[in-house]
Structure formats: structure tokens, C-alpha cells
Amino acid sequence: MADLNIQNLTKKYGQVVALNDVTLSIGSGEIVGLLGPNGAGKSTLLKIIVGILRPTSGSVVLDGIDVLKNPESAKRIIGYLPENAALYTGLTVTEFLQFVGKIRAVADSDLDSKISEALKAFDIEEKKNSLVGSLSKGTKQKVAIIASTLHEPRFLVLDEPLSGLDPKTQRFVNHWISSTAEKGVTVFLSTHNLDIAQDYASKIAIIDRGKIAAVGELNSLRKIANAKYDAKLDDVFLKLTSESS
């Protein structure tokens, strides 16, 4: 399991402030949902955590590793699913996963069995010899998820994992996220789908205009928003983002 501690994180693009003094902690084995309007800074925050972007200031420490000072060490324990995962469409599913496995330093003796087990678990064994480019959106997403977890990461970052998926595949991915956390993996999930955050996240962080507007369990967010005791997350979210703006 891995925990995450973000302190005073700021990211500027010229005069534009994408993240403004963000501080956030995630405990080992938690599912934390990151919610925010378009342009709020969600993807920027995730890209800094996984080492794709560097912040203007602040720190990110993952499982005791300073991500900014030791990005390679941090990446060994991170699994990252971007919103629009880049897949090599000219390779078969097996070839692509073998390629990713080798990049992720999965032992040759384990790689084929890991791929076989994952394809079976995701119910796409029959696609193992299909070209990635020929797959449906939902099947491509399953392949992308497998690719992000072949190395058995302890910290999993998911950016809009349900985007464009049909209800059946959404349901599958939801259950997969839950079962992954039950195995002790820490999950940081950015999503516009409030249902998955309400149903599966142990804690929710709401970001708006680059700032954290609120963090906590749903009941805590209701109190912060002065909402009804049984208010839905979408009502709480709209109230908190409206007030922070």
C-alpha cells in the first residue's frame, strides 16, 4: 500500500494559475474521488503526481518517495490510466501488453502468465490476437487498464476511466476499481461521474479553479455545504463549486 502527501502545490502557465496552493493527503488503501468542473485543474494535478509535469512550487511525496526528486523510483509503484490512453493500434493485444510489460520491467518468466490471467479476468481472452486498432472503445479501455496494472502498482491514478464507455463496461470498471482497493491498492480517481464517487470512494476531494474547495466523506461534505443530511453528491458538488467560484 502507498500513501500520498501533497503540500502547497502550485502550477502556473505564464499568468494562468492551473493549481493554486493545493494540499491533500491520501491514506494507504483508500479510494479517493477527485471531482471538479472542466478546467478546474484535475488532470494537471494527476500529471504532476505521476511525474509527467513539474509544478511551479510545492511537494509531492508518495510512499515516502519525493516524486519531484526521484521520479523514476515513484513511477515503479504508480499505475496511470490517462483520460485518453495512447495505444499502439498496429499491434495485437498480446503484443502491446508484452511491450508494456517489458517497459515496466515485469519479469519475462511472469509476463505471459500475467497477461493471460488479466485477459481472462477482463473477459477479453478472445481478443488476444486482435489488432488493438480494431477493438471497441470499451475493449480498448480494458486493455489500457491491464497495461496500467501489469507491474502490480501500489498506487493507481485513474483519469476519467469511464469516459465514453457503455453502461455494461462502466459497471465492470466500477467493480474492478472496488476490488483493486480491497487488495490494498491506493486509488486516486478523477471523474465527472458522481455516482462512482458517491458509491465507491472512501473520501472525496473537490477542486475548483485550481483550489481544493473541500475534502472528506460525503457526510462531511454535506455539512461543509450546509446541505440536507440526505443530499445527493451532485447537489453538494454544485453548491461547493458555486461558492468557491
C-alpha positions in Angstrom: 0.0 0.0 0.0 1.1 3.6 -0.6 0.1 6.9 0.8 0.3 10.3 -0.9 1.0 13.7 0.7 0.8 16.8 -1.4 1.9 20.1 0.1 1.3 23.7 -1.2 1.3 22.5 -4.9 1.1 25.3 -7.4 1.4 25.1 -11.2 1.5 28.2 -13.4 1.4 28.6 -17.2 2.6 32.1 -17.6 0.0 34.2 -15.9 -2.5 31.4 -15.8 -2.7 29.5 -12.4 -3.7 25.9 -13.1 -3.2 24.8 -9.4 -3.1 27.2 -6.5 -1.5 26.1 -3.3 -3.1 22.6 -3.3 -2.6 20.5 -0.1 -4.1 17.0 0.0 -3.4 13.7 1.8 -4.5 10.2 0.7 -4.1 7.2 3.1 -3.0 3.8 2.1 -5.7 1.6 0.6 -8.2 4.4 0.1 -10.3 5.2 -2.9 -10.3 9.0 -3.3 -12.5 10.6 -5.8 -11.3 13.9 -7.4 -14.2 16.0 -8.7 -14.2 19.4 -10.4 -15.6 21.3 -13.3 -13.8 21.3 -16.6 -10.6 23.3 -16.4 -10.5 23.0 -12.6 -7.0 21.5 -12.6 -7.8 17.8 -12.1 -5.7 16.5 -15.0 -2.8 18.9 -14.2 -2.8 17.6 -10.6 -2.7 13.9 -11.7 0.0 14.6 -14.3 2.2 16.1 -11.6 1.6 13.2 -9.3 2.7 10.7 -11.9 5.7 12.7 -13.0 4.6 14.0 -16.4 4.5 17.6 -15.3 6.6 19.6 -12.9 5.0 22.0 -10.6 6.0 25.7 -10.2 6.3 25.1 -6.4 5.2 22.6 -3.7 6.0 19.0 -3.0 4.5 15.5 -3.8 5.6 12.6 -1.6 4.4 9.1 -2.5 5.1 6.2 0.0 8.0 8.2 1.4 9.4 9.0 -2.1 9.8 12.6 -3.3 8.2 12.4 -6.7 9.9 15.5 -7.9 13.4 14.5 -6.8 13.1 10.7 -7.5 10.5 10.4 -10.3 11.8 7.0 -11.6 11.5 5.4 -8.1 8.0 6.8 -7.7 6.9 5.6 -11.2 7.8 2.0 -10.2 4.9 1.9 -7.8 2.5 4.0 -9.8 -0.1 2.8 -12.3 -1.5 5.5 -14.5 -4.6 5.4 -16.7 -4.8 8.8 -18.6 -8.2 10.1 -19.9 -7.2 9.2 -23.5 -4.8 6.4 -23.3 -2.4 6.1 -26.2 -2.4 2.5 -27.5 -0.3 1.1 -30.4 -3.1 0.3 -32.8 -0.9 -1.7 -35.2 0.0 -4.3 -32.5 -2.2 -7.2 -31.4 -3.5 -7.0 -27.8 -0.9 -9.6 -26.7 2.0 -7.8 -28.5 1.0 -4.5 -27.0 0.8 -5.9 -23.4 4.1 -7.7 -23.8 5.7 -4.4 -25.0 4.3 -2.6 -22.0 5.3 -5.3 -19.6 8.9 -5.2 -20.8 9.0 -1.4 -20.4 7.6 -1.9 -16.8 10.3 -4.4 -16.1 7.9 -7.3 -15.5 10.0 -10.5 -15.3 10.0 -12.5 -18.5 9.1 -15.6 -16.6 5.9 -14.0 -15.3 4.8 -11.7 -18.1 2.9 -14.2 -20.3 1.0 -15.7 -17.3 0.1 -12.2 -16.0 -1.2 -11.2 -19.4 -3.2 -14.4 -19.7 -4.7 -14.0 -16.3 -5.6 -10.4 -16.9 -7.3 -11.1 -20.2 -9.3 -13.8 -18.6 -10.3 -11.5 -15.6 -11.4 -8.8 -18.0 -13.2 -11.3 -20.2 -11.4 -10.4 -23.4 -9.4 -13.6 -24.0 -10.8 -14.0 -27.4 -9.3 -10.6 -28.4 -5.7 -11.6 -27.6 -4.7 -11.8 -31.2 -6.8 -8.9 -32.5 -5.2 -5.7 -33.5 -5.7 -3.0 -30.9 -7.0 -0.6 -33.6 -9.9 -3.0 -34.4 -11.3 -3.0 -30.8 -14.3 -1.3 -29.5 -14.0 1.7 -27.1 -14.9 -0.5 -24.1 -12.4 -3.2 -25.0 -9.6 -0.7 -25.6 -10.3 0.7 -22.2 -10.0 -2.7 -20.7 -6.6 -3.2 -22.5 -5.5 0.2 -21.2 -6.4 -0.7 -17.7 -4.5 -4.0 -17.9 -1.5 -2.1 -19.3 -1.5 0.3 -16.4 -1.5 -2.5 -13.8 0.7 -5.3 -15.2 3.6 -4.3 -12.9 1.2 -4.5 -9.9 1.4 -0.9 -8.7 0.7 0.1 -5.2 -0.7 3.5 -6.2 -3.2 3.7 -9.0 -4.1 7.0 -10.7 -7.2 7.0 -12.9 -8.2 10.0 -15.1 -11.8 9.7 -16.3 -11.8 5.8 -16.5 -15.5 5.7 -17.5 -15.4 8.3 -20.3 -17.3 7.1 -23.4 -18.0 3.6 -22.0 -21.3 1.8 -22.4 -23.2 1.0 -19.1 -22.1 -2.6 -19.1 -18.4 -1.7 -19.3 -18.9 1.1 -16.8 -20.3 -1.4 -14.3 -17.4 -3.7 -14.9 -14.8 -1.0 -14.4 -16.6 0.2 -11.2 -16.4 -3.2 -9.7 -12.8 -3.6 -10.8 -11.8 -0.4 -9.0 -13.5 -1.5 -5.9 -11.9 -5.0 -5.9 -8.5 -3.4 -6.6 -8.8 -1.3 -3.5 -9.8 -4.3 -1.5 -6.5 -5.8 -2.4 -4.7 -2.9 -0.7 -4.0 -0.7 -3.7 -4.5 3.0 -3.1 -6.7 4.6 -5.9 -6.9 8.3 -6.8 -9.8 8.7 -9.2 -10.6 11.8 -11.3 -14.1 11.6 -12.7 -17.2 13.6 -13.9 -19.3 10.5 -12.9 -20.6 11.5 -9.5 -22.3 8.1 -8.9 -19.0 6.2 -8.9 -17.5 8.7 -6.4 -20.6 8.5 -4.2 -20.8 4.7 -4.3 -17.1 3.7 -4.2 -14.9 6.5 -2.9 -14.0 6.4 0.8 -13.1 10.2 0.5 -13.9 12.9 -2.0 -11.8 15.9 -2.9 -13.5 18.7 -4.8 -11.3 21.1 -6.8 -12.4 24.3 -8.4 -10.4 27.0 -10.2 -7.2 25.3 -9.1 -8.0 25.2 -5.4 -9.3 22.5 -3.2 -12.8 23.5 -2.2 -13.5 20.7 0.2 -12.2 17.2 1.2 -13.9 14.5 3.2 -16.6 11.8 3.3 -20.0 12.6 1.8 -21.5 13.4 5.2 -18.6 15.8 5.9 -19.1 17.5 2.5 -22.8 17.9 3.2 -22.0 19.7 6.4 -19.5 21.9 4.7 -22.0 22.8 2.1 -24.8 23.3 4.6 -26.8 20.8 2.6 -29.5 18.4 3.8 -28.4 15.2 5.6 -29.5 13.1 2.7 -28.4 15.4 -0.1 -27.0 13.7 -3.2 -23.4 14.3 -4.1 -24.4 16.2 -7.3 -26.2 18.8 -5.2 -23.3 19.1 -2.7 -20.8 19.4 -5.6 -22.8 22.2 -7.3 -23.1 24.1 -4.1 -19.5 23.8 -3.1 -18.1 24.7 -6.6 -20.6 27.6 -6.9 -19.4 29.0 -3.5 -15.7 28.5 -4.3 -16.2 30.4 -7.5 
